[in-house]
Amino acid sequence: MIEILLKNKKSFKAQHVSELTVSELDFHVMQFLDHTNADLRWLEENYELDFTIMKHYEDIEISSHFLENETQAAFHFSIPYYNHEKTMIEEPLFIIITQSGLFLFTSVNLDTYFNEMYPAKINSLQRITDLNDIFKFQFEFISDYFADITENLSRKVKNLANDILIQKDFSSNVMDIITRHNFNNLLIKESLLETTRVLRLYIKSDWEQKAELKESIRGELNDLTVISDYIQFNFDRLDDLKENVSNKIDLEQNHIFKMLTVVTVCISLPTFIAGVYGMNFEIMPELKLGFGYPLVLLIMIFSAILPFIYFKRKKWL
């Protein structure tokens, strides 16, 4: 799927590059969803794009996620988002900036997610007429997105903290929830660090663009720094919640062990007495007492109540 935004503010979609005529394409943005090798070959032939960063973005030597040459600047971003199962995953997003326009490469799932979450913001892109403003829009969008997804996770962590610390009510799988939030927070943190590095490398690069674009990116970097502080706060809060839940579990287990100890002691003494009189010896004077049976029963009951009173005074119960 190919989505193209023309300079006349109109847009259209194509299923394959064979439907496109280069001479008739006066565009600002060309987006490829789930791109194929045929799409890349067509772009190489007609726009002389370099796809090194897309073909080797997982290699260590391409770990900077930013490459430039005389005609283009290529970016790779890892974007975390929630899939249909409400599980956070990440998808790669590639942006190539040239003098001809901006080229986007992403998956259908990520594009659908953006369109569902930000319909007004996506539609506002069609009202932008200047190419540099479109470049600026892309970087601002990524920065705003990290702010939104961090805020979303922070809200979930805050609600969880309210249940645990204030309401003192949490489910049996609360540790799994904390672990999942911790993983999501880590995923956002890693992606944010990569994004910050990419933008800093772009600012330091010699690729020609208007000064106001790089100045705008510096402003986005300041926002990303603030977002990073919120992410760290999420880590700290989750660690506190994990420790709090662990302490509550330990206290509850201690209470259970105390109860088991009390029950064991209360039962063991009557059991001992019953065991003594269950022995089949011939010389047992108490066996011939007329009131021996009720007497032993009273002793057994008393031996069970006495430890209970003792532990009660010790505030074990």
N, C-alpha and C positions, 0 to 999 in steps of 0.2 A: 504494500500500500504506500502511495506517495501523496503527500499533501503539499500544495504549493500556494504561497501567498504572493500575489503579484504586486508590482509597484502601484498599480491603479486601485489597490485595496480590495480587489476581488481575489477569490480563492477557488481552487478546484482540486479534485482528487483524481488520481490515476492508479490503475492496478499494476501497470508494468511500464518500464522505461520506453518500450516500443511505442507507447501512445504519445510520447513527448517529442516535440520538435524544438531543438535548441534555439534556432533563429527566432522563434516566436515566444520564447520564455524571457520576459523582462520581470524578474522576480526579486523579492527581498529574502524570503525564506523558502527552503526546500527541505521537507521533512520526510525521512524514510522510516517506515515502521516494519520491524522484522526484515531488515534489508537482506538481500541475497548477493552472491558473488557477481551475478549479472548486473545488478545495480551499481556495484563498485566499479566494474570494468567500464560501464557506460560513463560514469562520472570521471574516471581517469582519462578516457578518450576525449571527452568534450570540455572538461573543466580543469584537467591536469591536476587533480587532487592527489595528495599523498596520504595513504591510509596506513602508514606504518604504526601509528599509535593504536589503531583499531585492531590490527592483526597481531600485535605483540603487547597489548596493554597489560597482560599478566606477567610479563617478563620483568626480572629485577632491574635491568638497565632502563626500562621504560617506567620505572616506579614513580617518576616525577609526574606522570600523567599529562605532560604538556610538551608539545613539540612545535617548532616553528621553522619556516624557511622564508625565502624571499617573497613568496606569493600567498602564504596562508599561515594561520595559527590554529593548531588542533588541540582540543581539550578532551580529557576523559574524566567524568564524574561518576561516582558510585552513589546512587540515589536509594535510600531506604524508604520503604512504604509498606502499607498493610495490604495483603492480598485478600481474596474473597473469603479465605478461612480465618481472617483477622490475625494472621501470623505475619510478623515483620520480616521481609526479605529485602534484598537489594538488587537493583538492575543497573547495568551500565548506561550512561548517557554520553554520547559523543557530540561535540560541537566543533565544526570547522568554519573559521571565519576567513573569507576572501574578499577581494575588492568586488567580486561579482555578486556576492550575497552571503547568506548564512545557511549552512547545511547542518541539519539535525539528524541523528541516528539513534533510535531507541526501540523499545518493544511495544507491541500493541497493548499489553497489560498496563505498562507504566503510563502510556499516553491516555488510555481510558481512565485510569485513576486520576490523572491531572485534570482531565476534562470534567469528571464528576465532582471533584473537589473545588476546582477554580474555574467555573464556566465564564463568569464575568471577566476575570483577569485574562483568560485565554482569548476571549472575544475582543478585548481591548487592544490586542496585538494588531488587529486589522486596521485600527485607526492611526497607527504609527506610520509616518511617511519617510522619515529619515533613517538610513541604514545604521548609522551609529546609535541612534535611539533604540533600534531593534537589538543591537548588540548589548546595549546597556540593560534593556528589558530582560534579556535572558539571564544575565548575572544577578540582577535584582530579584528575579523570580526564584532562582536557586537559593539566594540568601533568605528570602521571605519564607520559602518552603521549609528550610531547616528551622527557622524560628517557630513555624506552625507545628511541625511534627514534634519538636522538643516541648513546646507548650502543651500539646496533647498528652504526651507521656508524663509531663510534670503534673498535670491534672489527675491522671490515674494514680500516680504515686501519692499525691496529696490525699485523695479519697481513701486509699489504702491505709495511709497513716492515721486518718480520722477514725477508721474502723478499729484499728489496733490500739492506738494510744488514747483516744478520747472515748469511743464507744466501748472499748475493751471487748470487742467481739470480732472474731476472725474464724474463717473456715479451716477445715483440716488440711486443705491444700494451699494454705497461705504461703508456705515456703516455696512451693512451685511457682506461685504468682510473683513473688519477690525475685526469684531466679530469672523468670521470663522478662520482667521489667529491667532487670540488670543487663540481660543479654541485649534487649532492644536499645537500652541506653548506650551500651558499648558499641553497637552497630552504628548508631547515630554519631557517636564520638569519633569513630574511625573514619566515617565518611566526611565528617566536618573537617577533620585534620587534613585529609586528602584535598578537599575543596580549598581550604585555606592555603595549602602549599601550591596548588595549581594557580590560584589567583596571584599569589606573591611572585611566582615565576613569570607570570604574564606581565606584571608591572615592571619587573626587571628586564624584560626582553626588549629587543630592538625593533620588534615588528611595528611597522608604522600604523598608528591610529591617532585620532585626535586626542589631545591632552585631557580633555574633559572626560573621556571614557575611562582612562586609567585613574583619574581623580575620583570618579564615581565608584570604581572598584575598591579604591582605598577606603571609601566610606562603608562599603559592604563588608570589608575586612574588619572594621571596627565593630560592626553589628555581629559578625561571626564570633568575635572575641567575647562579647557579652553572652551570646548563646552558649559558648563553651563553658562559661561560668555556671550557667543554669544546669548544664549537663553534669558538671562536677557536683553541684548541689544535689542533683538526683542520686548520684552515687553515694554521697554522704548520708542522705536520708534513708536510702535503701539499706545501707550498712547498719544504721541505727535501728531500723525496723527489724532487720534480721536478728540483731542482738537482742532486741526487746522480746521478740517472739521466742527465741531460744531460752531466754531467762524465764519466760512464762511457762514454757514446756517443762523446764527443769523444776520449777516450783510445783507444777502440777504432778510431775512424776514423784517428787519428794513427798508430796501429800499422799499419793497413792501408796508409796512404800511405807509411810507411817501407818496408814490404815491397815495395810497387810500385816505389819508388825504387831499392832494392837490386837487384831483378830487372831493372829497366830498364838500370841501369849494367852489371850482369854480362852482359847480352845485347848491349848496344850495342857494346862493344869487339870481341868476336868477329865481330859483324855488320860492323863497320868493316873488319876485316882481310879478311873474305870479299868485301866490296864492292871493296876495292882489287885483289884478285887476280881479280876477275870482269871487270875492264876489258880490253878487247880491243886492247891496244897490242902492237906487234910487238917493241919493245925492252923486254923484262922479263926480266932475267938469271935471276931465280929460277925461271922456267918451265923452264929447261933443266937445273936441278939434279936429280940422280937421287933425292935424298932431300928434295926441295922440298915435296912433298905432305905427308909425315908431319911435317916441320918446321913447316909452317904450321898443321897440326892441333894440334901441341903448343903453339904460340904462342897459338892461339885458346883452348885449354883453360886455359892459364896466365892469359890476360887475363880469363877469366871467374872464376877462383878468387881472383885477387889482390884485386879489389874486395870479394869476399865476406869474405876475411880482414880487410880494412880495416874494414868495417862491423861485423864481429864484435867487434873490439877497441874500437870506438867504442860498443859495447853497443846498437846499433840492432837486433840480433837476439837 
